[in-house]
Amino acid sequence: MGITDKVWSAFTSVIKLEDKVNRQSEAMKSQQQKIEDLTGRVIRLEAQLELLTGVALLKRLKND
């Protein structure tokens, strides 16, 4: 294996590694977006739960 083959092999390895890094980066961005969406949903659910809990407490106090 000549020096040209070694250099070519090194270049192809770097290109493959860069492709893997780019794919991982895109996957991470996608996962981050999903996490942010789920966080927003949980926040909305918590707010609804607090409101419903407050209403239930007021009704209970009113009836007692």
GUVEXTOR-401342 format. One line per 8 residues: number of its first residue (from 1); their letters; for each residue y, x, z of N, C-alpha, C. Coordinates in Angstrom, 3 decimals. Layout:
BEGIN
NUM) A) Y X Z Y X Z Y X Z ~ ...
//
This chain:
BEGIN
1) MGITDKVW) -1.172 0.855 0.000 0.000 0.000 0.000 1.227 0.895 0.000 ~ 2.043 0.721 -1.013 3.230 1.548 -1.142 4.369 1.031 -0.283 ~ 5.415 1.804 -0.275 6.592 1.442 0.520 7.221 0.155 0.014 ~ 7.180 -0.066 -1.302 7.741 -1.296 -1.868 6.982 -2.507 -1.352 ~ 5.670 -2.399 -1.274 4.859 -3.505 -0.756 5.167 -3.779 0.710 ~ 5.346 -2.716 1.481 5.673 -2.883 2.901 7.031 -3.553 3.077 ~ 7.999 -3.118 2.298 9.340 -3.708 2.379 9.281 -5.172 1.953 ~ 8.565 -5.443 0.878 8.435 -6.828 0.398 7.760 -7.702 1.450
9) SAFTSVIK) 6.722 -7.180 2.078 6.019 -7.907 3.122 6.951 -8.180 4.306 ~ 7.769 -7.220 4.664 8.721 -7.397 5.763 9.741 -8.479 5.401 ~ 10.258 -8.453 4.178 11.220 -9.468 3.742 10.600 -10.864 3.767 ~ 9.390 -10.985 3.274 8.752 -12.311 3.266 8.488 -12.801 4.692 ~ 8.143 -11.872 5.583 7.942 -12.255 6.985 9.241 -12.757 7.602 ~ 10.329 -12.091 7.306 11.631 -12.507 7.837 12.011 -13.873 7.280 ~ 11.771 -14.091 6.008 12.097 -15.386 5.389 11.251 -16.497 6.006 ~ 9.964 -16.237 6.220 9.098 -17.229 6.848 9.558 -17.528 8.276
17) LEDKVNRQ) 9.930 -16.484 9.002 10.408 -16.659 10.370 11.697 -17.476 10.396 ~ 12.591 -17.194 9.473 13.848 -17.951 9.396 13.571 -19.422 9.102 ~ 12.620 -19.686 8.223 12.257 -21.071 7.913 11.713 -21.780 9.148 ~ 10.872 -21.096 9.902 10.326 -21.692 11.126 11.436 -21.975 12.135 ~ 12.356 -21.056 12.269 13.476 -21.242 13.204 14.325 -22.428 12.762 ~ 14.588 -22.539 11.472 15.380 -23.665 10.964 14.672 -24.998 11.205 ~ 13.366 -25.039 10.988 12.607 -26.279 11.233 12.618 -26.644 12.712 ~ 12.474 -25.647 13.573 12.521 -25.899 15.014 13.901 -26.401 15.433
25) SEAMKSQQ) 14.925 -25.851 14.843 16.292 -26.268 15.147 16.511 -27.726 14.764 ~ 16.032 -28.118 13.598 16.159 -29.514 13.155 15.363 -30.439 14.067 ~ 14.157 -30.007 14.453 13.343 -30.820 15.345 14.035 -30.985 16.701 ~ 14.656 -29.924 17.177 15.354 -29.977 18.452 16.560 -30.919 18.377 ~ 17.282 -30.893 17.270 18.417 -31.809 17.090 17.942 -33.256 17.097 ~ 16.843 -33.505 16.434 16.283 -34.851 16.393 15.865 -35.305 17.789 ~ 15.205 -34.441 18.524 14.779 -34.778 19.879 15.988 -35.015 20.791 ~ 17.023 -34.213 20.635 18.234 -34.381 21.438 18.871 -35.737 21.170
33) QKIEDLTG) 18.900 -36.156 19.911 19.463 -37.464 19.565 18.653 -38.582 20.194 ~ 17.327 -38.448 20.168 16.470 -39.457 20.793 16.712 -39.524 22.297 ~ 16.875 -38.370 22.928 17.140 -38.326 24.370 18.470 -39.000 24.682 ~ 19.494 -38.722 23.868 20.793 -39.338 24.093 20.733 -40.850 23.913 ~ 19.981 -41.314 22.927 19.816 -42.757 22.719 19.116 -43.404 23.915 ~ 18.062 -42.763 24.390 17.337 -43.301 25.548 18.212 -43.284 26.806 ~ 19.011 -42.257 26.959 19.913 -42.184 28.107 20.897 -43.346 28.081 ~ 21.438 -43.652 26.916 22.348 -44.792 26.778 21.663 -46.097 27.122
41) RVIRLEAQ) 20.435 -46.256 26.695 19.683 -47.484 27.001 19.443 -47.614 28.494 ~ 19.086 -46.505 29.141 18.848 -46.534 30.590 20.133 -46.884 31.332 ~ 21.243 -46.338 30.904 22.532 -46.644 31.540 22.836 -48.131 31.420 ~ 22.610 -48.695 30.239 22.856 -50.133 30.063 21.927 -50.966 30.930 ~ 20.661 -50.563 31.020 19.713 -51.287 31.874 20.114 -51.209 33.345 ~ 20.559 -50.045 33.775 21.006 -49.894 35.162 22.197 -50.798 35.446 ~ 23.130 -50.861 34.518 24.308 -51.712 34.703 23.899 -53.177 34.789 ~ 23.004 -53.610 33.916 22.533 -54.993 33.964 21.814 -55.279 35.276
49) LELLTGVA) 20.996 -54.365 35.726 20.272 -54.546 36.979 21.235 -54.666 38.153 ~ 22.254 -53.828 38.174 23.244 -53.906 39.248 23.988 -55.232 39.218 ~ 24.355 -55.697 38.029 25.043 -56.984 37.925 24.140 -58.126 38.383 ~ 22.908 -58.143 37.929 21.981 -59.206 38.315 21.667 -59.161 39.809 ~ 21.547 -57.977 40.355 21.307 -57.841 41.784 22.501 -58.380 42.569 ~ 23.699 -58.067 42.102 24.902 -58.573 42.755 24.991 -60.084 42.685 ~ 24.686 -60.658 41.549 24.717 -62.122 41.384 23.673 -62.770 42.295 ~ 22.484 -62.192 42.342 21.424 -62.747 43.199 21.843 -62.687 44.663
57) LLKRLKND) 22.481 -61.605 45.055 22.932 -61.471 46.437 24.007 -62.500 46.754 ~ 24.947 -62.700 45.847 25.998 -63.696 46.052 25.410 -65.103 46.162 ~ 24.455 -65.423 45.310 23.806 -66.744 45.371 23.078 -66.921 46.694 ~ 22.427 -65.881 47.132 21.689 -65.951 48.399 22.639 -66.144 49.567 ~ 23.748 -65.421 49.573 24.741 -65.564 50.637 25.371 -66.945 50.611 ~ 25.596 -67.452 49.404 26.214 -68.771 49.248 25.296 -69.882 49.773 ~ 24.006 -69.740 49.556 23.030 -70.740 49.975 22.719 -70.670 51.459 ~ 22.973 -69.561 52.089 22.656 -69.422 53.529 23.741 -69.981 54.362
//
